[in-house]
């Protein structure tokens, strides 16, 4: 198919993008929390680790899971597209 939208590829690409964004957000929360950059007194949105809403391990696990989802979807997308874009 030339010129048309291939929905399966679009959805896989969207999943990769969303999973990477989620992974980066969790990783940022984790590292800021364990390094003490974010504290419970910070101004702005509540941070999971700094506020104690989630343990550092749980946030790191969520980040790793999101990376794994992005990787699996990315590999599936690469297989679907093939070596030539």
PDB file with one MODEL, atoms N, CA, C and O in Angstrom:
MODEL        1
ATOM      1  N   UNK A   1       0.848  -1.172   0.000  1.00  0.00           N
ATOM      2  CA  UNK A   1       0.000   0.000   0.000  1.00  0.00           C
ATOM      3  C   UNK A   1       0.894   1.236   0.000  1.00  0.00           C
ATOM      4  O   UNK A   1       1.764   1.371   0.861  1.00  0.00           O
ATOM      5  N   UNK A   2       0.691   2.125  -0.946  1.00  0.00           N
ATOM      6  CA  UNK A   2       1.490   3.341  -1.044  1.00  0.00           C
ATOM      7  C   UNK A   2       0.616   4.554  -0.815  1.00  0.00           C
ATOM      8  O   UNK A   2      -0.459   4.678  -1.401  1.00  0.00           O
ATOM      9  N   UNK A   3       1.083   5.446   0.039  1.00  0.00           N
ATOM     10  CA  UNK A   3       0.380   6.703   0.230  1.00  0.00           C
ATOM     11  C   UNK A   3      -0.729   6.690   1.254  1.00  0.00           C
ATOM     12  O   UNK A   3      -1.213   7.754   1.640  1.00  0.00           O
ATOM     13  N   UNK A   4      -1.146   5.533   1.703  1.00  0.00           N
ATOM     14  CA  UNK A   4      -2.238   5.462   2.678  1.00  0.00           C
ATOM     15  C   UNK A   4      -1.713   5.220   4.086  1.00  0.00           C
ATOM     16  O   UNK A   4      -0.562   4.834   4.289  1.00  0.00           O
ATOM     17  N   UNK A   5      -2.568   5.452   5.021  1.00  0.00           N
ATOM     18  CA  UNK A   5      -2.223   5.222   6.419  1.00  0.00           C
ATOM     19  C   UNK A   5      -2.425   3.748   6.748  1.00  0.00           C
ATOM     20  O   UNK A   5      -3.501   3.195   6.519  1.00  0.00           O
ATOM     21  N   UNK A   6      -1.400   3.127   7.277  1.00  0.00           N
ATOM     22  CA  UNK A   6      -1.491   1.740   7.732  1.00  0.00           C
ATOM     23  C   UNK A   6      -1.722   1.802   9.241  1.00  0.00           C
ATOM     24  O   UNK A   6      -0.805   2.083  10.013  1.00  0.00           O
ATOM     25  N   UNK A   7      -2.948   1.536   9.637  1.00  0.00           N
ATOM     26  CA  UNK A   7      -3.358   1.744  11.023  1.00  0.00           C
ATOM     27  C   UNK A   7      -2.544   0.938  12.022  1.00  0.00           C
ATOM     28  O   UNK A   7      -2.231   1.434  13.104  1.00  0.00           O
ATOM     29  N   UNK A   8      -2.198  -0.287  11.680  1.00  0.00           N
ATOM     30  CA  UNK A   8      -1.429  -1.105  12.623  1.00  0.00           C
ATOM     31  C   UNK A   8      -0.064  -0.478  12.901  1.00  0.00           C
ATOM     32  O   UNK A   8       0.398  -0.470  14.042  1.00  0.00           O
ATOM     33  N   UNK A   9       0.573   0.043  11.866  1.00  0.00           N
ATOM     34  CA  UNK A   9       1.873   0.696  12.048  1.00  0.00           C
ATOM     35  C   UNK A   9       1.722   2.005  12.813  1.00  0.00           C
ATOM     36  O   UNK A   9       2.545   2.332  13.668  1.00  0.00           O
ATOM     37  N   UNK A  10       0.679   2.740  12.504  1.00  0.00           N
ATOM     38  CA  UNK A  10       0.423   3.995  13.218  1.00  0.00           C
ATOM     39  C   UNK A  10       0.222   3.730  14.707  1.00  0.00           C
ATOM     40  O   UNK A  10       0.790   4.425  15.549  1.00  0.00           O
ATOM     41  N   UNK A  11      -0.588   2.721  15.027  1.00  0.00           N
ATOM     42  CA  UNK A  11      -0.869   2.418  16.430  1.00  0.00           C
ATOM     43  C   UNK A  11       0.369   1.906  17.161  1.00  0.00           C
ATOM     44  O   UNK A  11       0.573   2.222  18.333  1.00  0.00           O
ATOM     45  N   UNK A  12       1.197   1.116  16.473  1.00  0.00           N
ATOM     46  CA  UNK A  12       2.445   0.669  17.092  1.00  0.00           C
ATOM     47  C   UNK A  12       3.375   1.848  17.357  1.00  0.00           C
ATOM     48  O   UNK A  12       3.985   1.935  18.423  1.00  0.00           O
ATOM     49  N   UNK A  13       3.484   2.755  16.390  1.00  0.00           N
ATOM     50  CA  UNK A  13       4.329   3.940  16.577  1.00  0.00           C
ATOM     51  C   UNK A  13       3.808   4.804  17.720  1.00  0.00           C
ATOM     52  O   UNK A  13       4.589   5.337  18.508  1.00  0.00           O
ATOM     53  N   UNK A  14       2.500   4.940  17.807  1.00  0.00           N
ATOM     54  CA  UNK A  14       1.897   5.708  18.895  1.00  0.00           C
ATOM     55  C   UNK A  14       2.187   5.046  20.243  1.00  0.00           C
ATOM     56  O   UNK A  14       2.496   5.728  21.220  1.00  0.00           O
ATOM     57  N   UNK A  15       2.087   3.728  20.293  1.00  0.00           N
ATOM     58  CA  UNK A  15       2.383   3.004  21.527  1.00  0.00           C
ATOM     59  C   UNK A  15       3.841   3.194  21.936  1.00  0.00           C
ATOM     60  O   UNK A  15       4.134   3.396  23.115  1.00  0.00           O
ATOM     61  N   UNK A  16       4.751   3.130  20.970  1.00  0.00           N
ATOM     62  CA  UNK A  16       6.166   3.356  21.270  1.00  0.00           C
ATOM     63  C   UNK A  16       6.360   4.748  21.861  1.00  0.00           C
ATOM     64  O   UNK A  16       7.010   4.904  22.895  1.00  0.00           O
ATOM     65  N   UNK A  17       5.797   5.755  21.203  1.00  0.00           N
ATOM     66  CA  UNK A  17       5.958   7.136  21.664  1.00  0.00           C
ATOM     67  C   UNK A  17       5.383   7.331  23.065  1.00  0.00           C
ATOM     68  O   UNK A  17       6.020   7.949  23.918  1.00  0.00           O
ATOM     69  N   UNK A  18       4.198   6.814  23.298  1.00  0.00           N
ATOM     70  CA  UNK A  18       3.571   6.970  24.614  1.00  0.00           C
ATOM     71  C   UNK A  18       4.337   6.224  25.702  1.00  0.00           C
ATOM     72  O   UNK A  18       4.524   6.742  26.803  1.00  0.00           O
ATOM     73  N   UNK A  19       4.774   5.016  25.394  1.00  0.00           N
ATOM     74  CA  UNK A  19       5.501   4.226  26.391  1.00  0.00           C
ATOM     75  C   UNK A  19       6.841   4.864  26.733  1.00  0.00           C
ATOM     76  O   UNK A  19       7.257   4.848  27.892  1.00  0.00           O
ATOM     77  N   UNK A  20       7.521   5.426  25.735  1.00  0.00           N
ATOM     78  CA  UNK A  20       8.786   6.114  26.005  1.00  0.00           C
ATOM     79  C   UNK A  20       8.539   7.342  26.880  1.00  0.00           C
ATOM     80  O   UNK A  20       9.296   7.599  27.816  1.00  0.00           O
ATOM     81  N   UNK A  21       7.490   8.096  26.583  1.00  0.00           N
ATOM     82  CA  UNK A  21       7.173   9.281  27.392  1.00  0.00           C
ATOM     83  C   UNK A  21       6.861   8.893  28.837  1.00  0.00           C
ATOM     84  O   UNK A  21       7.337   9.536  29.773  1.00  0.00           O
ATOM     85  N   UNK A  22       6.074   7.856  29.014  1.00  0.00           N
ATOM     86  CA  UNK A  22       5.742   7.383  30.361  1.00  0.00           C
ATOM     87  C   UNK A  22       7.012   6.925  31.085  1.00  0.00           C
ATOM     88  O   UNK A  22       7.203   7.234  32.261  1.00  0.00           O
ATOM     89  N   UNK A  23       7.873   6.190  30.383  1.00  0.00           N
ATOM     90  CA  UNK A  23       9.118   5.708  30.987  1.00  0.00           C
ATOM     91  C   UNK A  23       9.995   6.866  31.447  1.00  0.00           C
ATOM     92  O   UNK A  23      10.549   6.834  32.546  1.00  0.00           O
ATOM     93  N   UNK A  24      10.118   7.880  30.611  1.00  0.00           N
ATOM     94  CA  UNK A  24      10.943   9.039  30.964  1.00  0.00           C
ATOM     95  C   UNK A  24      10.349   9.785  32.156  1.00  0.00           C
ATOM     96  O   UNK A  24      11.085  10.234  33.034  1.00  0.00           O
ATOM     97  N   UNK A  25       9.031   9.918  32.191  1.00  0.00           N
ATOM     98  CA  UNK A  25       8.394  10.598  33.323  1.00  0.00           C
ATOM     99  C   UNK A  25       8.629   9.841  34.633  1.00  0.00           C
ATOM    100  O   UNK A  25       8.965  10.444  35.652  1.00  0.00           O
ATOM    101  N   UNK A  26       8.453   8.525  34.600  1.00  0.00           N
ATOM    102  CA  UNK A  26       8.701   7.728  35.805  1.00  0.00           C
ATOM    103  C   UNK A  26      10.175   7.778  36.205  1.00  0.00           C
ATOM    104  O   UNK A  26      10.492   7.910  37.387  1.00  0.00           O
ATOM    105  N   UNK A  27      11.075   7.674  35.227  1.00  0.00           N
ATOM    106  CA  UNK A  27      12.505   7.726  35.531  1.00  0.00           C
ATOM    107  C   UNK A  27      12.880   9.072  36.148  1.00  0.00           C
ATOM    108  O   UNK A  27      13.664   9.122  37.096  1.00  0.00           O
ATOM    109  N   UNK A  28      12.328  10.153  35.620  1.00  0.00           N
ATOM    110  CA  UNK A  28      12.588  11.478  36.177  1.00  0.00           C
ATOM    111  C   UNK A  28      12.103  11.559  37.623  1.00  0.00           C
ATOM    112  O   UNK A  28      12.808  12.068  38.494  1.00  0.00           O
ATOM    113  N   UNK A  29      10.905  11.058  37.867  1.00  0.00           N
ATOM    114  CA  UNK A  29      10.360  11.069  39.226  1.00  0.00           C
ATOM    115  C   UNK A  29      11.246  10.244  40.157  1.00  0.00           C
ATOM    116  O   UNK A  29      11.547  10.664  41.274  1.00  0.00           O
ATOM    117  N   UNK A  30      11.655   9.080  39.694  1.00  0.00           N
ATOM    118  CA  UNK A  30      12.505   8.208  40.507  1.00  0.00           C
ATOM    119  C   UNK A  30      13.820   8.887  40.872  1.00  0.00           C
ATOM    120  O   UNK A  30      14.165   8.992  42.049  1.00  0.00           O
ATOM    121  N   UNK A  31      14.557   9.350  39.855  1.00  0.00           N
ATOM    122  CA  UNK A  31      15.879   9.911  40.117  1.00  0.00           C
ATOM    123  C   UNK A  31      15.817  11.214  40.906  1.00  0.00           C
ATOM    124  O   UNK A  31      16.662  11.452  41.770  1.00  0.00           O
ATOM    125  N   UNK A  32      14.835  12.055  40.624  1.00  0.00           N
ATOM    126  CA  UNK A  32      14.687  13.283  41.415  1.00  0.00           C
ATOM    127  C   UNK A  32      14.345  12.957  42.866  1.00  0.00           C
ATOM    128  O   UNK A  32      14.795  13.646  43.781  1.00  0.00           O
ATOM    129  N   UNK A  33      13.558  11.920  43.074  1.00  0.00           N
ATOM    130  CA  UNK A  33      13.174  11.535  44.431  1.00  0.00           C
ATOM    131  C   UNK A  33      14.318  10.938  45.219  1.00  0.00           C
ATOM    132  O   UNK A  33      14.525  11.308  46.375  1.00  0.00           O
ATOM    133  N   UNK A  34      15.069  10.022  44.621  1.00  0.00           N
ATOM    134  CA  UNK A  34      16.150   9.365  45.366  1.00  0.00           C
ATOM    135  C   UNK A  34      17.354  10.284  45.553  1.00  0.00           C
ATOM    136  O   UNK A  34      18.118  10.103  46.501  1.00  0.00           O
ATOM    137  N   UNK A  35      17.538  11.254  44.679  1.00  0.00           N
ATOM    138  CA  UNK A  35      18.649  12.204  44.829  1.00  0.00           C
ATOM    139  C   UNK A  35      18.287  13.383  45.722  1.00  0.00           C
ATOM    140  O   UNK A  35      19.150  14.184  46.080  1.00  0.00           O
ATOM    141  N   UNK A  36      17.025  13.488  46.078  1.00  0.00           N
ATOM    142  CA  UNK A  36      16.602  14.573  46.946  1.00  0.00           C
ATOM    143  C   UNK A  36      16.343  15.885  46.236  1.00  0.00           C
ATOM    144  O   UNK A  36      16.191  16.921  46.883  1.00  0.00           O
ATOM    145  N   UNK A  37      16.292  15.855  44.906  1.00  0.00           N
ATOM    146  CA  UNK A  37      16.012  17.073  44.141  1.00  0.00           C
ATOM    147  C   UNK A  37      14.584  17.534  44.398  1.00  0.00           C
ATOM    148  O   UNK A  37      14.329  18.721  44.603  1.00  0.00           O
ATOM    149  N   UNK A  38      13.661  16.584  44.387  1.00  0.00           N
ATOM    150  CA  UNK A  38      12.264  16.889  44.714  1.00  0.00           C
ATOM    151  C   UNK A  38      12.019  16.543  46.177  1.00  0.00           C
ATOM    152  O   UNK A  38      12.468  15.506  46.668  1.00  0.00           O
ATOM    153  N   UNK A  39      11.311  17.411  46.855  1.00  0.00           N
ATOM    154  CA  UNK A  39      10.916  17.144  48.235  1.00  0.00           C
ATOM    155  C   UNK A  39       9.404  17.266  48.327  1.00  0.00           C
ATOM    156  O   UNK A  39       8.750  17.714  47.386  1.00  0.00           O
ATOM    157  N   UNK A  40       8.863  16.873  49.447  1.00  0.00           N
ATOM    158  CA  UNK A  40       7.414  16.980  49.646  1.00  0.00           C
ATOM    159  C   UNK A  40       6.966  18.435  49.641  1.00  0.00           C
ATOM    160  O   UNK A  40       5.791  18.720  49.408  1.00  0.00           O
ATOM    161  N   UNK A  41       7.892  19.362  49.896  1.00  0.00           N
ATOM    162  CA  UNK A  41       7.552  20.788  49.968  1.00  0.00           C
ATOM    163  C   UNK A  41       7.645  21.500  48.620  1.00  0.00           C
ATOM    164  O   UNK A  41       7.418  22.708  48.554  1.00  0.00           O
ATOM    165  N   UNK A  42       7.972  20.784  47.550  1.00  0.00           N
ATOM    166  CA  UNK A  42       8.145  21.444  46.252  1.00  0.00           C
ATOM    167  C   UNK A  42       6.839  22.055  45.766  1.00  0.00           C
ATOM    168  O   UNK A  42       5.752  21.587  46.105  1.00  0.00           O
ATOM    169  N   UNK A  43       6.964  23.099  44.974  1.00  0.00           N
ATOM    170  CA  UNK A  43       5.802  23.749  44.375  1.00  0.00           C
ATOM    171  C   UNK A  43       5.554  23.077  43.034  1.00  0.00           C
ATOM    172  O   UNK A  43       6.487  22.880  42.255  1.00  0.00           O
ATOM    173  N   UNK A  44       4.323  22.730  42.763  1.00  0.00           N
ATOM    174  CA  UNK A  44       3.988  22.093  41.493  1.00  0.00           C
ATOM    175  C   UNK A  44       3.301  20.766  41.726  1.00  0.00           C
ATOM    176  O   UNK A  44       2.860  20.460  42.833  1.00  0.00           O
ATOM    177  N   UNK A  45       3.217  19.986  40.663  1.00  0.00           N
ATOM    178  CA  UNK A  45       2.528  18.696  40.765  1.00  0.00           C
ATOM    179  C   UNK A  45       3.183  17.784  41.807  1.00  0.00           C
ATOM    180  O   UNK A  45       4.392  17.848  42.032  1.00  0.00           O
ATOM    181  N   UNK A  46       2.387  16.960  42.420  1.00  0.00           N
ATOM    182  CA  UNK A  46       2.881  16.008  43.410  1.00  0.00           C
ATOM    183  C   UNK A  46       3.751  14.970  42.721  1.00  0.00           C
ATOM    184  O   UNK A  46       3.382  14.437  41.674  1.00  0.00           O
ATOM    185  N   UNK A  47       4.890  14.687  43.301  1.00  0.00           N
ATOM    186  CA  UNK A  47       5.797  13.662  42.788  1.00  0.00           C
ATOM    187  C   UNK A  47       5.608  12.387  43.596  1.00  0.00           C
ATOM    188  O   UNK A  47       5.452  12.431  44.816  1.00  0.00           O
ATOM    189  N   UNK A  48       5.623  11.261  42.912  1.00  0.00           N
ATOM    190  CA  UNK A  48       5.338   9.984  43.566  1.00  0.00           C
ATOM    191  C   UNK A  48       6.333   9.644  44.664  1.00  0.00           C
ATOM    192  O   UNK A  48       5.938   9.340  45.790  1.00  0.00           O
ATOM    193  N   UNK A  49       7.610   9.693  44.347  1.00  0.00           N
ATOM    194  CA  UNK A  49       8.629   9.283  45.311  1.00  0.00           C
ATOM    195  C   UNK A  49       8.782  10.319  46.420  1.00  0.00           C
ATOM    196  O   UNK A  49       8.807   9.964  47.599  1.00  0.00           O
ATOM    197  N   UNK A  50       8.885  11.581  46.058  1.00  0.00           N
ATOM    198  CA  UNK A  50       9.118  12.640  47.047  1.00  0.00           C
ATOM    199  C   UNK A  50       7.969  12.754  48.045  1.00  0.00           C
ATOM    200  O   UNK A  50       8.187  13.048  49.220  1.00  0.00           O
ATOM    201  N   UNK A  51       6.756  12.521  47.576  1.00  0.00           N
ATOM    202  CA  UNK A  51       5.596  12.651  48.463  1.00  0.00           C
ATOM    203  C   UNK A  51       5.318  11.379  49.255  1.00  0.00           C
ATOM    204  O   UNK A  51       4.533  11.394  50.203  1.00  0.00           O
ATOM    205  N   UNK A  52       5.957  10.290  48.871  1.00  0.00           N
ATOM    206  CA  UNK A  52       5.730   9.023  49.548  1.00  0.00           C
ATOM    207  C   UNK A  52       4.528   8.253  49.023  1.00  0.00           C
ATOM    208  O   UNK A  52       4.146   7.234  49.598  1.00  0.00           O
ATOM    209  N   UNK A  53       3.924   8.732  47.930  1.00  0.00           N
ATOM    210  CA  UNK A  53       2.778   8.019  47.352  1.00  0.00           C
ATOM    211  C   UNK A  53       3.178   6.666  46.776  1.00  0.00           C
ATOM    212  O   UNK A  53       2.359   5.750  46.709  1.00  0.00           O
ATOM    213  N   UNK A  54       4.439   6.540  46.359  1.00  0.00           N
ATOM    214  CA  UNK A  54       4.940   5.274  45.826  1.00  0.00           C
ATOM    215  C   UNK A  54       6.394   5.123  46.254  1.00  0.00           C
ATOM    216  O   UNK A  54       7.109   6.108  46.434  1.00  0.00           O
ATOM    217  N   UNK A  55       6.811   3.890  46.410  1.00  0.00           N
ATOM    218  CA  UNK A  55       8.204   3.637  46.792  1.00  0.00           C
ATOM    219  C   UNK A  55       9.108   3.844  45.579  1.00  0.00           C
ATOM    220  O   UNK A  55       8.652   3.720  44.442  1.00  0.00           O
ATOM    221  N   UNK A  56      10.376   4.156  45.807  1.00  0.00           N
ATOM    222  CA  UNK A  56      11.303   4.277  44.680  1.00  0.00           C
ATOM    223  C   UNK A  56      11.346   3.005  43.837  1.00  0.00           C
ATOM    224  O   UNK A  56      11.428   3.069  42.610  1.00  0.00           O
ATOM    225  N   UNK A  57      11.290   1.866  44.490  1.00  0.00           N
ATOM    226  CA  UNK A  57      11.328   0.597  43.747  1.00  0.00           C
ATOM    227  C   UNK A  57      10.115   0.460  42.823  1.00  0.00           C
ATOM    228  O   UNK A  57      10.255   0.022  41.681  1.00  0.00           O
ATOM    229  N   UNK A  58       8.936   0.829  43.305  1.00  0.00           N
ATOM    230  CA  UNK A  58       7.728   0.730  42.479  1.00  0.00           C
ATOM    231  C   UNK A  58       7.809   1.659  41.274  1.00  0.00           C
ATOM    232  O   UNK A  58       7.393   1.289  40.176  1.00  0.00           O
ATOM    233  N   UNK A  59       8.338   2.854  41.471  1.00  0.00           N
ATOM    234  CA  UNK A  59       8.448   3.815  40.370  1.00  0.00           C
ATOM    235  C   UNK A  59       9.501   3.343  39.366  1.00  0.00           C
ATOM    236  O   UNK A  59       9.297   3.458  38.158  1.00  0.00           O
ATOM    237  N   UNK A  60      10.626   2.813  39.856  1.00  0.00           N
ATOM    238  CA  UNK A  60      11.650   2.277  38.959  1.00  0.00           C
ATOM    239  C   UNK A  60      11.112   1.083  38.174  1.00  0.00           C
ATOM    240  O   UNK A  60      11.421   0.928  36.992  1.00  0.00           O
ATOM    241  N   UNK A  61      10.317   0.250  38.816  1.00  0.00           N
ATOM    242  CA  UNK A  61       9.705  -0.895  38.136  1.00  0.00           C
ATOM    243  C   UNK A  61       8.739  -0.432  37.057  1.00  0.00           C
ATOM    244  O   UNK A  61       8.706  -1.001  35.966  1.00  0.00           O
ATOM    245  N   UNK A  62       7.958   0.589  37.350  1.00  0.00           N
ATOM    246  CA  UNK A  62       7.028   1.140  36.358  1.00  0.00           C
ATOM    247  C   UNK A  62       7.793   1.701  35.164  1.00  0.00           C
ATOM    248  O   UNK A  62       7.370   1.531  34.021  1.00  0.00           O
ATOM    249  N   UNK A  63       8.916   2.369  35.423  1.00  0.00           N
ATOM    250  CA  UNK A  63       9.737   2.905  34.333  1.00  0.00           C
ATOM    251  C   UNK A  63      10.280   1.769  33.471  1.00  0.00           C
ATOM    252  O   UNK A  63      10.241   1.844  32.243  1.00  0.00           O
ATOM    253  N   UNK A  64      10.784   0.725  34.111  1.00  0.00           N
ATOM    254  CA  UNK A  64      11.325  -0.417  33.375  1.00  0.00           C
ATOM    255  C   UNK A  64      10.248  -1.123  32.562  1.00  0.00           C
ATOM    256  O   UNK A  64      10.499  -1.553  31.437  1.00  0.00           O
ATOM    257  N   UNK A  65       9.065  -1.243  33.121  1.00  0.00           N
ATOM    258  CA  UNK A  65       7.957  -1.866  32.399  1.00  0.00           C
ATOM    259  C   UNK A  65       7.578  -1.043  31.168  1.00  0.00           C
ATOM    260  O   UNK A  65       7.316  -1.601  30.102  1.00  0.00           O
ATOM    261  N   UNK A  66       7.550   0.263  31.314  1.00  0.00           N
ATOM    262  CA  UNK A  66       7.227   1.127  30.175  1.00  0.00           C
ATOM    263  C   UNK A  66       8.303   1.023  29.093  1.00  0.00           C
ATOM    264  O   UNK A  66       7.984   1.033  27.904  1.00  0.00           O
ATOM    265  N   UNK A  67       9.572   0.922  29.494  1.00  0.00           N
ATOM    266  CA  UNK A  67      10.655   0.732  28.520  1.00  0.00           C
ATOM    267  C   UNK A  67      10.478  -0.598  27.797  1.00  0.00           C
ATOM    268  O   UNK A  67      10.664  -0.672  26.583  1.00  0.00           O
ATOM    269  N   UNK A  68      10.122  -1.644  28.527  1.00  0.00           N
ATOM    270  CA  UNK A  68       9.914  -2.958  27.914  1.00  0.00           C
ATOM    271  C   UNK A  68       8.764  -2.924  26.914  1.00  0.00           C
ATOM    272  O   UNK A  68       8.860  -3.513  25.838  1.00  0.00           O
ATOM    273  N   UNK A  69       7.685  -2.243  27.260  1.00  0.00           N
ATOM    274  CA  UNK A  69       6.550  -2.113  26.339  1.00  0.00           C
ATOM    275  C   UNK A  69       6.980  -1.371  25.083  1.00  0.00           C
ATOM    276  O   UNK A  69       6.630  -1.772  23.973  1.00  0.00           O
ATOM    277  N   UNK A  70       7.737  -0.291  25.252  1.00  0.00           N
ATOM    278  CA  UNK A  70       8.220   0.472  24.099  1.00  0.00           C
ATOM    279  C   UNK A  70       9.131  -0.383  23.225  1.00  0.00           C
ATOM    280  O   UNK A  70       9.060  -0.319  21.997  1.00  0.00           O
ATOM    281  N   UNK A  71       9.981  -1.179  23.853  1.00  0.00           N
ATOM    282  CA  UNK A  71      10.899  -2.025  23.095  1.00  0.00           C
ATOM    283  C   UNK A  71      10.160  -3.089  22.294  1.00  0.00           C
ATOM    284  O   UNK A  71      10.450  -3.297  21.116  1.00  0.00           O
ATOM    285  N   UNK A  72       9.215  -3.754  22.925  1.00  0.00           N
ATOM    286  CA  UNK A  72       8.452  -4.797  22.225  1.00  0.00           C
ATOM    287  C   UNK A  72       7.653  -4.197  21.073  1.00  0.00           C
ATOM    288  O   UNK A  72       7.645  -4.745  19.971  1.00  0.00           O
ATOM    289  N   UNK A  73       6.989  -3.084  21.320  1.00  0.00           N
ATOM    290  CA  UNK A  73       6.217  -2.431  20.257  1.00  0.00           C
ATOM    291  C   UNK A  73       7.138  -1.924  19.157  1.00  0.00           C
ATOM    292  O   UNK A  73       6.790  -1.991  17.978  1.00  0.00           O
ATOM    293  N   UNK A  74       8.310  -1.419  19.530  1.00  0.00           N
ATOM    294  CA  UNK A  74       9.270  -0.940  18.536  1.00  0.00           C
ATOM    295  C   UNK A  74       9.800  -2.059  17.664  1.00  0.00           C
ATOM    296  O   UNK A  74       9.948  -1.892  16.454  1.00  0.00           O
ATOM    297  N   UNK A  75      10.085  -3.196  18.272  1.00  0.00           N
ATOM    298  CA  UNK A  75      10.541  -4.350  17.490  1.00  0.00           C
ATOM    299  C   UNK A  75       9.432  -4.828  16.566  1.00  0.00           C
ATOM    300  O   UNK A  75       9.689  -5.146  15.404  1.00  0.00           O
ATOM    301  N   UNK A  76       8.209  -4.883  17.063  1.00  0.00           N
ATOM    302  CA  UNK A  76       7.074  -5.285  16.219  1.00  0.00           C
ATOM    303  C   UNK A  76       6.907  -4.316  15.053  1.00  0.00           C
ATOM    304  O   UNK A  76       6.623  -4.735  13.930  1.00  0.00           O
ATOM    305  N   UNK A  77       7.080  -3.037  15.313  1.00  0.00           N
ATOM    306  CA  UNK A  77       6.975  -2.037  14.250  1.00  0.00           C
ATOM    307  C   UNK A  77       8.095  -2.218  13.230  1.00  0.00           C
ATOM    308  O   UNK A  77       7.855  -2.131  12.026  1.00  0.00           O
ATOM    309  N   UNK A  78       9.312  -2.467  13.699  1.00  0.00           N
ATOM    310  CA  UNK A  78      10.438  -2.674  12.787  1.00  0.00           C
ATOM    311  C   UNK A  78      10.227  -3.901  11.911  1.00  0.00           C
ATOM    312  O   UNK A  78      10.562  -3.888  10.727  1.00  0.00           O
ATOM    313  N   UNK A  79       9.677  -4.953  12.489  1.00  0.00           N
ATOM    314  CA  UNK A  79       9.391  -6.166  11.714  1.00  0.00           C
ATOM    315  C   UNK A  79       8.293  -5.890  10.689  1.00  0.00           C
ATOM    316  O   UNK A  79       8.370  -6.356   9.552  1.00  0.00           O
ATOM    317  N   UNK A  80       7.276  -5.136  11.089  1.00  0.00           N
ATOM    318  CA  UNK A  80       6.162  -4.829  10.184  1.00  0.00           C
ATOM    319  C   UNK A  80       6.597  -3.952   9.020  1.00  0.00           C
ATOM    320  O   UNK A  80       6.125  -4.121   7.896  1.00  0.00           O
ATOM    321  N   UNK A  81       7.495  -3.018   9.291  1.00  0.00           N
ATOM    322  CA  UNK A  81       7.934  -2.084   8.249  1.00  0.00           C
ATOM    323  C   UNK A  81       8.985  -2.720   7.361  1.00  0.00           C
ATOM    324  O   UNK A  81       8.988  -2.503   6.149  1.00  0.00           O
ATOM    325  N   UNK A  82       9.874  -3.497   7.946  1.00  0.00           N
ATOM    326  CA  UNK A  82      10.951  -4.095   7.186  1.00  0.00           C
ATOM    327  C   UNK A  82      12.166  -3.188   7.168  1.00  0.00           C
ATOM    328  O   UNK A  82      12.135  -2.090   7.723  1.00  0.00           O
ATOM    329  N   UNK A  83      13.246  -3.648   6.527  1.00  0.00           N
ATOM    330  CA  UNK A  83      14.490  -2.881   6.545  1.00  0.00           C
ATOM    331  C   UNK A  83      14.452  -1.592   5.724  1.00  0.00           C
ATOM    332  O   UNK A  83      15.277  -0.701   5.933  1.00  0.00           O
ATOM    333  N   UNK A  84      13.525  -1.488   4.814  1.00  0.00           N
ATOM    334  CA  UNK A  84      13.439  -0.299   3.964  1.00  0.00           C
ATOM    335  C   UNK A  84      12.217   0.508   4.368  1.00  0.00           C
ATOM    336  O   UNK A  84      11.097  -0.002   4.347  1.00  0.00           O
ATOM    337  N   UNK A  85      12.427   1.752   4.730  1.00  0.00           N
ATOM    338  CA  UNK A  85      11.302   2.612   5.070  1.00  0.00           C
ATOM    339  C   UNK A  85      10.708   3.111   3.787  1.00  0.00           C
ATOM    340  O   UNK A  85       9.735   3.864   3.809  1.00  0.00           O
TER     341      UNK A  85
ENDMDL
END
